[in-house]
Amino acid sequence: MSCAHNDLLLVSPFIKRYSTSLILTDLRRRRIDREIRVSVLTNIHPDSILSGATDLQALADLKTLPRTELVHLPSLHAKVYVADEIMAIVTSANLTRSGTIGNLEYGIMLTERAAIQEIRADFNGYVLLGATITANDLTLIQHESEELKKAFERAERSMRIRARRVLQERIDALKVQLFKKRARGKTTQSILSDTILFLLGKRGLRTTELHPLIQQIHPDICDDSIDRVIDGVHFGKRWKHHVRSAQAFLKRKGEIVYDGEHWHLASIVDHSSRC
């Protein structure tokens, strides 16, 4: 992405130091590392950390840049890289050594300005739906992950029931920490309302179509196997009820409308009627 000068968007569920080192070296060589805005969208999942698929130090390295924003979004699987409005790459390759030079990957490079703007708008929308991870957050997660790795290695050597239980408790505790990052400064309604507006920005949808799309974006909030409230945000079984509440809230505000079959953004409907 050496053509980026002002804004670099990195979207990848797995990120390793090999690739981030290349990016940092290039930005510093061109002396734009202090000015360029870098947005990183990834999935900080305990399993990925324990398996080594994601390198938290790579994320910490990127956070040394003064204008880097790091966002955690569960269920993220996309790999997209955008340089300013000059170039976008949509690919199967993660931001890792194997993704960069090892695996047989495939992707397309786009240079058409309108297409790049649309891609950037899509993923800027996803950024707003995720949880911002600060440098302090990352340090705490790194510390806990190192302890988890040690516990995991001990559990691997000794598969006793107690060791497994302790390890699972630690993993669950880290998941709760990530839940709290998602809940910080937000409510269930605000998260789901933003998501509904984002999805309806593409096309009108039935409620039955909205549900699976929202669950894909927020698998932690829309988890049918749990029922918990963390810092006022509901995670679990009653998520469809909260989606309906968010729809009613947006309808009262006049931001969405229902035509008897589909939900639409009110602004799009108004624009269509004028045309």
C-alpha positions as CSV (number, residue, x, y, z in Angstrom):
1,M,0.0,0.0,0.0
2,S,2.9,2.3,-0.7
3,C,0.7,4.7,-2.7
4,A,-1.1,5.8,0.4
5,H,-0.3,9.3,1.6
6,N,-3.1,10.5,3.8
7,D,-5.4,7.6,4.7
8,L,-4.7,3.8,5.0
9,L,-7.5,1.3,5.8
10,L,-6.4,-2.2,6.8
11,V,-9.2,-4.8,7.2
12,S,-8.0,-8.3,8.2
13,P,-9.1,-10.8,10.9
14,F,-5.5,-12.1,11.2
15,I,-2.6,-9.7,11.5
16,K,1.1,-10.6,12.1
17,R,4.3,-8.6,12.6
18,Y,5.9,-9.6,9.3
19,S,3.3,-7.6,7.3
20,T,2.9,-4.7,9.8
21,S,6.7,-4.3,9.8
22,L,6.7,-3.9,6.0
23,I,4.0,-1.2,6.3
24,L,5.7,0.7,9.1
25,T,9.1,0.6,7.3
26,D,7.5,2.0,4.2
27,L,5.7,4.8,6.0
28,R,8.8,5.8,8.0
29,R,10.9,5.6,4.8
30,R,8.5,8.1,3.2
31,R,8.4,10.2,6.4
32,I,4.6,10.2,6.6
33,D,4.3,7.9,9.6
34,R,3.4,10.8,11.9
35,E,0.8,12.3,9.6
36,I,-1.0,9.4,7.9
37,R,-4.3,8.2,9.3
38,V,-4.4,4.4,9.7
39,S,-7.6,2.6,10.4
40,V,-7.3,-1.1,11.4
41,L,-10.4,-3.3,11.5
42,T,-9.7,-6.8,12.9
43,N,-11.2,-9.5,15.1
44,I,-9.4,-9.9,18.4
45,H,-10.5,-13.4,19.3
46,P,-9.0,-15.4,22.2
47,D,-8.7,-18.5,20.0
48,S,-6.8,-16.6,17.3
49,I,-4.4,-15.2,20.0
50,L,-3.8,-18.6,21.5
51,S,-3.2,-20.3,18.2
52,G,-0.8,-17.5,17.1
53,A,-3.0,-16.6,14.1
54,T,-3.1,-13.0,15.4
55,D,-0.1,-11.3,16.9
56,L,-1.1,-8.6,19.4
57,Q,2.4,-7.1,19.2
58,A,1.7,-6.4,15.5
59,L,-1.3,-4.4,16.6
60,A,0.7,-2.7,19.3
61,D,3.4,-1.7,16.7
62,L,0.7,-0.1,14.5
63,K,-0.6,1.8,17.6
64,T,2.7,3.5,17.9
65,L,1.7,5.6,15.0
66,P,-0.1,8.7,16.4
67,R,-3.1,8.6,14.1
68,T,-3.9,4.9,14.2
69,E,-7.4,3.7,15.1
70,L,-7.8,0.1,16.1
71,V,-11.3,-1.4,16.0
72,H,-12.4,-4.9,17.1
73,L,-15.4,-6.4,15.3
74,P,-16.4,-10.0,16.0
75,S,-17.2,-12.2,13.0
76,L,-15.0,-10.2,10.7
77,H,-13.7,-12.3,7.8
78,A,-13.1,-9.7,5.1
79,K,-9.6,-8.8,3.8
80,V,-9.6,-5.4,2.3
81,Y,-6.9,-2.8,2.0
82,V,-7.5,0.8,0.8
83,A,-5.0,3.5,0.1
84,D,-6.5,7.0,0.1
85,E,-9.0,7.0,-2.8
86,I,-6.3,5.8,-5.2
87,M,-6.4,2.1,-4.8
88,A,-8.3,-0.7,-3.1
89,I,-7.5,-4.4,-2.9
90,V,-10.2,-6.9,-2.1
91,T,-8.5,-10.3,-1.5
92,S,-8.5,-13.6,0.3
93,A,-5.1,-12.7,1.9
94,N,-4.8,-11.9,5.6
95,L,-2.2,-9.4,6.8
96,T,0.3,-12.1,7.6
97,R,3.5,-13.5,6.1
98,S,1.7,-16.5,4.6
99,G,-1.0,-14.2,3.3
100,T,1.6,-11.9,1.8
101,I,4.1,-14.2,0.2
102,G,3.3,-17.8,1.2
103,N,-0.2,-18.9,0.4
104,L,-1.8,-19.2,-3.0
105,E,-4.2,-16.2,-2.6
106,Y,-6.5,-14.4,-5.0
107,G,-7.8,-10.8,-5.1
108,I,-8.6,-7.8,-7.3
109,M,-7.1,-4.3,-7.3
110,L,-9.4,-1.4,-8.0
111,T,-8.4,2.1,-9.1
112,E,-11.8,3.5,-10.1
113,R,-12.5,6.4,-7.7
114,A,-16.3,5.7,-7.3
115,A,-15.7,2.0,-6.5
116,I,-13.0,2.9,-4.0
117,Q,-15.2,5.5,-2.3
118,E,-18.0,2.9,-2.0
119,I,-15.7,0.3,-0.5
120,R,-14.3,2.8,2.0
121,A,-17.8,3.9,3.0
122,D,-18.8,0.3,3.6
123,F,-15.9,-0.4,5.9
124,N,-16.1,3.0,7.6
125,G,-19.6,1.8,8.5
126,Y,-18.2,-1.4,9.9
127,V,-15.7,0.6,11.9
128,L,-18.5,2.5,13.5
129,L,-20.2,-0.8,14.5
130,G,-17.1,-2.2,16.2
131,A,-15.3,-1.4,19.5
132,T,-12.4,1.0,19.6
133,I,-9.3,-0.6,21.3
134,T,-7.0,1.9,23.0
135,A,-3.3,1.4,23.6
136,N,-4.0,0.8,27.2
137,D,-6.7,-1.8,26.3
138,L,-4.2,-3.6,24.1
139,T,-1.6,-3.7,26.8
140,L,-4.0,-5.3,29.2
141,I,-5.2,-7.8,26.6
142,Q,-1.6,-8.6,25.8
143,H,-0.7,-9.2,29.4
144,E,-3.8,-11.5,30.0
145,S,-3.1,-13.3,26.7
146,E,0.5,-14.1,27.7
147,E,-0.8,-15.6,30.9
148,L,-3.4,-17.5,29.0
149,K,-0.7,-18.9,26.7
150,K,1.2,-20.2,29.6
151,A,-1.9,-21.7,31.1
152,F,-2.7,-23.2,27.7
153,E,0.7,-24.8,27.4
154,R,0.4,-26.2,30.9
155,A,-3.1,-27.6,30.0
156,E,-1.6,-29.1,26.8
157,R,1.0,-31.0,28.9
158,S,-1.5,-32.1,31.5
159,M,-5.0,-32.7,30.2
160,R,-6.5,-33.1,33.6
161,I,-10.1,-31.9,34.0
162,R,-9.2,-29.2,36.5
163,A,-6.5,-27.7,34.3
164,R,-9.0,-27.5,31.4
165,R,-11.6,-25.9,33.6
166,V,-9.2,-23.2,34.8
167,L,-8.1,-22.5,31.3
168,Q,-11.7,-22.2,30.1
169,E,-12.5,-19.8,33.0
170,R,-9.6,-17.6,31.9
171,I,-10.7,-17.6,28.3
172,D,-14.2,-16.7,29.4
173,A,-12.8,-13.9,31.5
174,L,-11.0,-12.5,28.5
175,K,-14.2,-12.7,26.4
176,V,-16.0,-10.7,29.1
177,Q,-13.2,-8.0,28.9
178,L,-13.9,-7.8,25.1
179,F,-17.6,-7.6,25.8
180,K,-16.9,-4.6,28.1
181,K,-14.9,-2.9,25.3
182,R,-18.0,-3.4,23.0
183,A,-20.3,-2.0,25.7
184,R,-18.2,1.0,26.6
185,G,-20.2,4.2,26.1
186,K,-22.9,2.4,24.2
187,T,-26.3,0.9,24.8
188,T,-27.8,-2.2,23.2
189,Q,-30.3,0.1,21.4
190,S,-27.6,2.4,20.0
191,I,-25.5,-0.5,18.7
192,L,-28.4,-2.2,17.1
193,S,-29.8,1.1,15.8
194,D,-26.5,2.0,14.1
195,T,-26.4,-1.5,12.6
196,I,-30.0,-1.3,11.2
197,L,-29.2,2.1,9.6
198,F,-26.0,0.7,8.1
199,L,-27.8,-2.4,6.6
200,L,-30.8,-0.4,5.3
201,G,-28.4,2.0,3.6
202,K,-27.9,-0.8,1.0
203,R,-31.5,-1.8,0.3
204,G,-34.9,-2.3,1.9
205,L,-35.1,-5.4,4.1
206,R,-37.7,-7.5,5.8
207,T,-37.3,-8.0,9.6
208,T,-36.6,-11.7,8.9
209,E,-33.8,-10.6,6.6
210,L,-32.4,-8.1,9.1
211,H,-32.0,-10.7,11.9
212,P,-29.4,-13.0,10.3
213,L,-27.4,-10.0,9.0
214,I,-27.3,-8.4,12.4
215,Q,-26.3,-11.7,14.0
216,Q,-23.5,-12.0,11.5
217,I,-22.1,-8.6,12.4
218,H,-22.6,-8.9,16.2
219,P,-22.3,-12.7,17.1
220,D,-21.4,-11.7,20.6
221,I,-24.5,-9.6,21.2
222,C,-26.8,-12.0,19.3
223,D,-25.6,-15.2,21.0
224,D,-28.5,-17.6,21.4
225,S,-26.6,-19.7,24.0
226,I,-26.1,-17.0,26.7
227,D,-28.1,-14.5,28.6
228,R,-26.1,-11.7,30.3
229,V,-25.9,-8.0,30.8
230,I,-22.5,-6.2,30.9
231,D,-22.3,-2.5,31.6
232,G,-25.9,-2.1,30.5
233,V,-25.5,-3.9,27.2
234,H,-27.5,-7.1,26.7
235,F,-25.6,-10.1,25.2
236,G,-27.6,-13.1,24.4
237,K,-31.0,-14.8,23.9
238,R,-33.3,-11.8,23.8
239,W,-31.4,-10.1,21.0
240,K,-34.3,-10.2,18.6
241,H,-36.5,-8.4,21.1
242,H,-33.8,-5.6,21.3
243,V,-33.7,-5.5,17.5
244,R,-37.5,-4.9,17.4
245,S,-37.1,-2.2,20.1
246,A,-34.4,-0.5,18.0
247,Q,-36.6,-0.6,14.9
248,A,-39.5,1.0,16.8
249,F,-37.1,3.7,18.2
250,L,-35.8,4.5,14.7
251,K,-39.3,4.6,13.3
252,R,-40.5,7.0,16.0
253,K,-37.5,9.3,15.2
254,G,-38.5,9.2,11.5
255,E,-35.2,7.6,10.4
256,I,-36.8,4.4,9.0
257,V,-40.1,3.6,7.5
258,Y,-42.1,0.3,7.0
259,D,-44.1,-0.3,3.8
260,G,-45.9,-3.3,5.1
261,E,-43.2,-5.7,3.9
262,H,-39.8,-4.0,4.0
263,W,-38.0,-1.5,6.2
264,H,-36.3,1.4,4.4
265,L,-34.2,4.4,5.3
266,A,-36.6,7.4,5.3
267,S,-34.1,9.5,3.5
268,I,-33.9,7.1,0.6
269,V,-37.7,6.9,0.4
270,D,-38.0,10.7,0.4
271,H,-35.3,11.0,-2.3
272,S,-37.1,8.4,-4.5
273,S,-40.4,10.2,-4.1
274,R,-38.8,13.5,-5.2
275,C,-37.2,11.9,-8.2
